[in-house]
Amino acid sequence: MKNRVAFSVLSADFAHIARDIGTMARAGIDFLHLDIMDGHFVPNLTFGCNMVAAIRKCCSLPLDVHLMVDNPGDYIAPLAEIGVEIVTVHCEADRHLDRLLQAIKKRGMKAGVALNPATPVVAVENVLYAADLVLVMSVNPGFGGQKFIPRSLEKINAVARLISSQRSSAVIEVDGGINLTTAMAVRQAGAGYLVVGSALLGQDDLAGTIRQLRGDTAAV
């Protein structure tokens, strides 16, 4: 499986968001990661489906929407109509997680399930069969620019073992504190998708940085 790098749109300059997304696309970013926060599930408010729709109009890259909201089911139909490729929900946010993942897939999107730092891996054991992606949060969700939590590596390893034991095809995605220092360890622990924000900004060789984060052999 080829490793992939997503740009966290939360790190973009919102006054020039189309410009920043275009810069990332030209540099070879694989997809975009969009954090929808409602100010309740996490202590921050970002944007909603209207912003996702605007980004869809100006960008052909795959969109990976991460729902950090109290009622994730309310967003599924609108996101499907926009043309989002991946929707990730938190296992802590819905008591009917299996039904929610199935609803995402029935809409033709890939379904992801996210784990907060304090949430044990066992929380996704019985819904892994329905998941295309498991997102391991390596920071506490709600704000960008946080430092990577070292114990996240153990959790990534544990998720990788669970995926293997169930013969699942789910991909591990990691979000939080990913940079050129942490990326290799995260990949070695079993992650396939890396969400990167601030570490991509201000790079003289953005394309080269993306290749290094991805672990392309020609870049290391």
SERO-4910 file (N, C-alpha, C, O; in steps of 0.05 Angstrom, whole numbers):
BEGIN
 pado doro    nc1    nc2    nc3   cac1   cac2   cac3    cc1    cc2    cc3    oc1    oc2    oc3
  Met    A     17    -24      0      0      0      0     17     25      0     36     27     16
  Lys    A     11     44    -18     26     69    -19     17     87      4     -7     91      8
  Asn    A     37     98     18     30    118     39     20    144     25     29    151      3
  Arg    A      2    157     39     -9    182     28     -9    204     49    -10    198     73
  Val    A     -6    228     40     -5    252     57    -28    270     51    -33    277     28
  Ala    A    -43    278     72    -65    297     69    -57    324     81    -44    325    101
  Phe    A    -66    345     68    -63    372     79    -87    378     97   -110    376     88
  Ser    A    -82    386    122   -103    394    139   -111    423    133    -96    442    138
  Val    A   -135    426    121   -144    452    112   -147    471    136   -146    496    132
  Leu    A   -149    461    160   -150    478    184   -126    496    186   -127    518    198
  Ser    A   -103    488    174    -79    503    176    -76    524    153    -57    540    153
  Ala    A    -95    524    135    -93    543    112   -100    571    122   -112    575    143
  Asp    A    -93    591    105   -101    619    109   -129    621     98   -133    620     74
  Phe    A   -149    624    115   -177    623    106   -184    647     88   -204    646     74
  Ala    A   -168    668     89   -172    690     71   -163    684     42   -170    697     23
  His    A   -146    663     40   -135    655     14   -135    625     12   -115    612      3
  Ile    A   -157    613     19   -158    584     22   -155    570     -5   -142    549     -7
  Ala    A   -166    581    -27   -164    569    -53   -134    570    -62   -125    551    -75
  Arg    A   -121    592    -56    -92    594    -63    -76    573    -49    -60    559    -61
  Asp    A    -80    569    -22    -65    550     -7    -70    521    -16    -52    505    -18
  Ile    A    -95    515    -22   -102    488    -32    -89    483    -59    -79    462    -64
  Gly    A    -90    504    -76    -77    501   -102    -48    496   -100    -36    480   -115
  Thr    A    -35    510    -81     -6    506    -77      0    477    -69     19    465    -78
  Met    A    -17    467    -50    -13    439    -41    -18    419    -64     -3    399    -67
  Ala    A    -38    424    -80    -44    406   -102    -21    405   -122    -14    384   -131
  Arg    A    -10    428   -129     12    429   -148     37    416   -137     53    406   -153
  Ala    A     40    416   -111     63    403    -99     61    373    -96     80    359    -88
  Gly    A     37    363   -101     33    334   -101     19    322    -77     22    298    -72
  Ile    A      5    339    -61    -10    328    -38    -30    308    -48    -41    311    -70
  Asp    A    -36    287    -32    -53    265    -41    -83    271    -38    -99    264    -55
  Phe    A    -90    284    -16   -118    291    -11   -120    312     10    -99    320     22
  Leu    A   -144    322     15   -148    344     34   -163    332     58   -182    316     55
  His    A   -156    341     82   -169    333    107   -183    358    118   -171    378    124
  Leu    A   -209    355    121   -226    378    130   -238    372    157   -253    352    159
  Asp    A   -232    388    177   -242    384    204   -267    401    208   -265    426    209
  Ile    A   -290    388    211   -314    402    219   -318    400    249   -321    378    259
  Met    A   -317    423    262   -320    423    292   -344    441    299   -349    462    287
  Asp    A   -360    431    318   -385    445    325   -384    462    350   -404    474    358
  Gly    A   -361    463    364   -359    478    389   -371    464    412   -372    475    434
  His    A   -380    439    409   -392    423    430   -377    397    435   -367    392    457
  Phe    A   -374    381    414   -358    357    417   -329    364    423   -316    350    438
  Val    A   -319    385    411   -293    396    417   -296    426    422   -316    438    412
  Pro    A   -278    438    437   -281    466    445   -272    486    424   -258    505    430
  Asn    A   -280    481    399   -273    500    377   -295    498    356   -308    477    353
  Leu    A   -298    519    340   -318    520    319   -303    527    293   -288    547    292
  Thr    A   -306    510    273   -291    515    248   -310    523    226   -317    546    223
  Phe    A   -320    504    210   -337    509    187   -356    486    183   -354    465    196
  Gly    A   -375    490    165   -394    469    160   -395    460    131   -375    463    117
  Cys    A   -417    449    123   -419    437     96   -416    458     74   -407    451     52
  Asn    A   -424    483     79   -421    504     58   -392    508     50   -386    511     27
  Met    A   -374    508     70   -346    510     64   -336    486     49   -320    489     30
  Val    A   -344    462     57   -336    438     43   -345    440     13   -330    432     -5
  Ala    A   -369    449      9   -380    452    -19   -363    472    -35   -358    467    -58
  Ala    A   -355    494    -22   -339    514    -36   -311    502    -43   -301    507    -65
  Ile    A   -300    486    -25   -274    474    -31   -276    453    -53   -259    451    -70
  Arg    A   -299    439    -53   -303    419    -74   -304    432   -102   -294    420   -121
  Lys    A   -315    456   -104   -317    470   -129   -290    479   -140   -286    482   -164
  Cys    A   -270    484   -122   -245    495   -130   -223    474   -130   -199    480   -135
  Cys    A   -229    449   -124   -209    429   -121   -219    401   -129   -241    394   -121
  Ser    A   -203    386   -144   -211    360   -152   -198    338   -135   -203    314   -139
  Leu    A   -182    345   -115   -170    326    -98   -191    312    -81   -212    324    -75
  Pro    A   -186    287    -73   -205    273    -55   -208    289    -29   -188    300    -18
  Leu    A   -232    289    -18   -238    303      7   -243    283     29   -260    265     26
  Asp    A   -229    286     51   -231    269     75   -242    287     97   -228    303    108
  Val    A   -268    284    103   -281    301    123   -282    287    150   -292    265    153
  His    A   -270    301    170   -269    290    197   -289    305    214   -286    329    219
  Leu    A   -310    291    222   -332    303    238   -326    302    268   -327    281    280
  Met    A   -321    325    279   -317    328    308   -342    343    318   -340    366    326
  Val    A   -364    328    318   -390    341    324   -407    321    341   -402    298    342
  Asp    A   -427    333    353   -445    317    371   -465    299    356   -472    278    365
  Asn    A   -474    308    333   -494    294    317   -484    289    289   -493    301    270
  Pro    A   -464    271    286   -452    266    260   -471    257    239   -466    262    215
  Gly    A   -492    242    246   -511    232    227   -524    254    211   -533    249    188
  Asp    A   -526    278    222   -539    300    208   -523    309    183   -534    323    166
  Tyr    A   -498    302    182   -480    313    161   -477    293    138   -466    301    117
  Ile    A   -486    269    141   -479    248    121   -492    254     94   -477    254     74
  Ala    A   -518    260     93   -531    265     67   -519    290     53   -513    288     30
  Pro    A   -516    313     67   -505    336     54   -476    331     43   -470    341     22
  Leu    A   -460    317     58   -433    312     49   -433    294     24   -416    297      6
  Ala    A   -451    275     24   -453    257      0   -461    273    -24   -450    268    -46
  Glu    A   -479    292    -21   -488    308    -43   -466    326    -54   -465    332    -78
  Ile    A   -448    335    -36   -425    351    -44   -405    336    -61   -392    347    -78
  Gly    A   -403    310    -55   -384    293    -69   -359    286    -53   -338    282    -64
  Val    A   -362    285    -27   -340    279     -9   -334    249    -12   -351    232    -15
  Glu    A   -308    242    -11   -299    214    -15   -299    199     11   -306    175     12
  Ile    A   -289    211     33   -286    197     59   -299    214     81   -296    238     82
  Val    A   -315    201     98   -326    214    122   -318    198    146   -323    174    148
  Thr    A   -305    212    165   -296    199    189   -311    210    213   -313    234    217
  Val    A   -321    192    230   -337    199    253   -323    188    278   -308    168    277
  His    A   -328    201    301   -316    192    326   -333    171    339   -357    173    340
  Cys    A   -320    149    348   -335    128    362   -347    139    387   -367    127    397
  Glu    A   -336    161    398   -347    172    423   -372    189    418   -386    196    437
  Ala    A   -378    195    393   -400    214    387   -427    202    381   -447    217    379
  Asp    A   -428    176    377   -454    164    369   -456    136    381   -439    119    378
  Arg    A   -478    132    396   -482    106    409   -489     84    389   -488     60    396
  His    A   -497     92    365   -504     72    344   -483     74    322   -489     80    299
  Leu    A   -458     69    329   -436     72    311   -438     54    287   -432     63    264
  Asp    A   -445     29    290   -448     11    268   -467     21    247   -462     22    223
  Arg    A   -490     30    256   -511     41    238   -500     65    223   -506     69    200
  Leu    A   -485     82    237   -475    107    225   -455    100    203   -455    112    182
  Leu    A   -437     82    208   -417     74    188   -431     62    164   -423     67    141
  Gln    A   -451     46    169   -466     34    146   -480     56    130   -482     54    105
  Ala    A   -490     76    143   -504     98    129   -484    113    111   -492    122     89
  Ile    A   -460    117    121   -439    130    104   -434    114     79   -432    125     57
  Lys    A   -430     88     83   -424     71     60   -447     69     40   -442     67     16
  Lys    A   -471     69     50   -494     67     32   -496     92     15   -508     91     -7
  Arg    A   -485    114     24   -484    139      8   -461    139    -12   -457    159    -26
  Gly    A   -446    117    -14   -425    116    -33   -398    127    -24   -380    132    -41
  Met    A   -396    133      1   -371    144     12   -356    123     28   -368    104     38
  Lys    A   -330    127     32   -315    110     50   -320    119     78   -322    143     84
  Ala    A   -321    100     97   -328    106    125   -303    103    142   -289     82    142
  Gly    A   -298    124    158   -276    123    177   -286    126    205   -307    138    210
  Val    A   -271    114    224   -278    116    252   -254    126    267   -231    116    264
  Ala    A   -257    147    284   -235    160    298   -234    153    327   -255    148    340
  Leu    A   -210    152    338   -205    146    366   -190    170    379   -168    178    370
  Asn    A   -202    182    399   -189    202    415   -166    190    431   -165    166    434
  Pro    A   -147    206    440   -124    195    455   -131    178    479   -117    158    485
  Ala    A   -153    185    493   -160    170    517   -179    146    511   -186    131    529
  Thr    A   -187    143    486   -205    121    479   -190     96    472   -172     97    455
  Pro    A   -197     73    484   -182     48    479   -189     37    451   -210     42    440
  Val    A   -170     22    440   -173     10    414   -197     -9    412   -210    -11    391
  Val    A   -203    -22    435   -226    -41    435   -252    -28    427   -271    -42    419
  Ala    A   -254     -1    428   -278     13    421   -286      9    392   -310     12    385
  Val    A   -267      2    375   -273     -2    346   -273    -31    338   -277    -38    315
  Glu    A   -269    -49    357   -266    -78    351   -290    -89    336   -287   -104    317
  Asn    A   -314    -82    345   -338    -94    334   -349    -79    310   -370    -87    299
  Val    A   -336    -57    302   -346    -43    278   -324    -42    257   -328    -29    236
  Leu    A   -302    -54    262   -279    -53    243   -287    -64    216   -277    -55    195
  Tyr    A   -305    -84    216   -313    -97    190   -326    -76    172   -326    -80    147
  Ala    A   -338    -55    183   -352    -35    168   -336    -10    162   -345      8    148
  Ala    A   -311    -10    171   -294     14    168   -274     11    146   -262    -10    143
  Asp    A   -271     32    131   -249     33    111   -224     46    122   -203     44    110
  Leu    A   -227     60    144   -205     76    155   -209     78    186   -231     81    196
  Val    A   -186     76    200   -186     82    229   -168    105    233   -144    104    227
  Leu    A   -179    127    244   -163    151    249   -154    151    278   -171    152    297
  Val    A   -128    150    283   -117    152    309   -109    181    314    -91    192    301
  Met    A   -122    194    333   -115    221    340    -90    221    358    -90    210    380
  Ser    A    -69    234    348    -44    234    363    -41    261    378    -19    267    388
  Val    A    -62    276    379    -65    300    396    -94    300    406   -110    285    395
  Asn    A   -100    316    425   -128    319    434   -142    337    413   -133    359    408
  Pro    A   -164    328    402   -177    342    380   -188    369    388   -196    374    411
  Gly    A   -188    387    369   -201    413    374   -184    437    365   -194    458    359
  Phe    A   -157    433    364   -140    455    357   -116    445    341   -107    422    345
  Gly    A   -106    461    322    -83    453    306    -57    461    321    -58    476    340
  Gly    A    -35    451    310     -9    460    320      0    447    346     19    456    359
  Gln    A    -13    425    355     -6    412    380     18    393    376     23    384    353
  Lys    A     31    386    398     53    367    396     43    338    397     23    332    410
  Phe    A     57    322    382     51    293    380     52    280    407     71    284    422
  Ile    A     32    263    414     32    248    439     47    222    434     37    205    419
  Pro    A     70    218    447     87    195    441     73    168    444     78    149    429
  Arg    A     55    165    464     41    139    468     23    132    444     13    110    443
  Ser    A     19    151    426      2    145    403     15    123    386      0    108    372
  Leu    A     41    120    387     54     99    371     45     71    380     41     53    364
  Glu    A     41     68    407     32     42    417      3     37    407     -4     14    401
  Lys    A    -13     58    406    -41     55    397    -42     48    368    -57     31    359
  Ile    A    -25     61    352    -24     55    323    -16     25    319    -29     11    303
  Asn    A      3     16    334     11    -12    333    -12    -31    340    -16    -51    327
  Ala    A    -27    -23    361    -49    -39    370    -71    -40    349    -83    -61    345
  Val    A    -77    -18    336    -97    -17    315    -88    -35    292   -104    -49    280
  Ala    A    -62    -33    285    -51    -49    263    -55    -79    269    -61    -95    251
  Arg    A    -50    -87    294    -53   -115    301    -83   -124    300    -89   -146    291
  Leu    A   -101   -106    308   -129   -112    306   -138   -115    277   -153   -133    271
  Ile    A   -129    -97    260   -136    -99    232   -126   -125    220   -140   -138    205
  Ser    A   -101   -132    227    -90   -157    217   -105   -182    227   -111   -200    212
  Ser    A   -113   -181    253   -127   -204    265   -154   -208    252   -164   -231    251
  Gln    A   -167   -186    243   -193   -188    231   -192   -190    200   -212   -191    187
  Arg    A   -167   -190    190   -163   -191    161   -178   -168    148   -190   -172    126
  Ser    A   -178   -145    160   -191   -122    150   -173   -107    130   -149   -109    131
  Ser    A   -186    -93    112   -171    -77     92   -170    -47    101   -162    -30     85
  Ala    A   -179    -42    125   -179    -14    134   -151     -2    136   -132    -16    142
  Val    A   -149     23    129   -124     38    130   -123     54    156   -143     64    165
  Ile    A    -99     56    168    -95     72    191    -87    100    183    -68    104    168
  Glu    A   -102    120    193    -95    148    188    -87    160    215    -99    153    236
  Val    A    -68    178    215    -59    191    240    -59    221    236    -51    231    216
  Asp    A    -70    235    256    -74    264    255    -64    276    281    -74    269    302
  Gly    A    -45    295    278    -36    310    302     -6    309    306      5    288    313
  Gly    A      7    331    303     35    333    308     53    318    288     75    311    295
  Ile    A     43    314    264     59    300    244     77    319    230     69    340    220
  Asn    A    103    312    230    123    328    216    145    310    207    143    285    209
  Leu    A    167    321    197    189    304    187    202    287    209    215    267    203
  Thr    A    199    296    234    211    281    256    194    257    264    204    236    270
  Thr    A    167    261    265    149    240    274    139    221    252    129    199    258
  Ala    A    140    230    227    127    215    205    138    187    202    122    168    198
  Met    A    164    184    204    176    157    199    166    137    220    159    115    214
  Ala    A    166    146    246    157    128    267    128    121    264    120     98    270
  Val    A    112    140    256     83    135    252     79    115    229     63     97    231
  Arg    A     94    118    207     91     99    185    100     71    194     87     51    188
  Gln    A    123     70    208    133     44    217    114     30    236    113      6    238
  Ala    A     99     46    251     79     34    270     55     23    255     40      7    267
  Gly    A     51     30    230     29     19    215     11     38    201     -9     30    188
  Ala    A     16     64    203     -1     84    190      4     85    160     26     83    151
  Gly    A    -18     88    145    -16     91    116    -22    120    107    -12    129     86
  Tyr    A    -40    134    122    -47    161    115    -37    179    137    -42    174    161
  Leu    A    -24    201    130    -14    220    149    -27    247    144    -26    258    122
  Val    A    -40    259    164    -52    285    162    -32    306    172    -23    304    195
  Val    A    -25    325    156     -4    344    163    -15    373    158    -28    378    137
  Gly    A    -10    390    177    -18    418    174      5    437    175     16    443    154
  Ser    A     11    447    198     31    468    201     59    460    190     74    477    181
  Ala    A     66    434    191     92    425    181     95    429    151    118    427    141
  Leu    A     73    433    137     75    437    108     77    467    100     84    473     78
  Leu    A     72    484    119     72    513    113    100    525    113    116    518    130
  Gly    A    105    542     94    130    556     93    154    540     85    177    548     89
  Gln    A    149    517     72    171    500     63    182    510     36    167    516     18
  Asp    A    209    512     35    221    521      9    217    500    -12    213    507    -36
  Asp    A    218    474     -5    214    452    -24    190    436    -14    193    415     -2
  Leu    A    166    447    -20    142    434    -10    138    406    -22    131    388     -8
  Ala    A    143    403    -48    141    377    -61    159    357    -48    152    334    -43
  Gly    A    184    365    -43    203    347    -30    195    340     -2    199    317      7
  Thr    A    184    359     13    174    353     40    152    333     40    151    315     57
  Ile    A    133    336     21    111    317     19    122    289     13    113    269     24
  Arg    A    142    287     -5    153    261    -11    167    248     13    165    224     18
  Gln    A    181    265     29    193    255     53    173    245     73    176    224     85
  Leu    A    152    261     77    130    253     95    118    226     86    111    209    103
  Arg    A    115    223     61    103    199     49    121    175     52    112    152     52
  Gly    A    147    181     54    167    159     55    175    149     28    185    126     26
  Asp    A    172    165      8    181    157    -19    212    152    -18    227    169     -8
  Thr    A    220    129    -28    249    122    -26    267    141    -41    290    144    -33
  Ala    A    257    155    -61    273    173    -76    278    199    -60    296    215    -68
  Ala    A    263    203    -39    265    228    -23    281    224      2    286    244     16
  Val    A    289    200      9    303    195     34    331    185     29    346    180     48
***
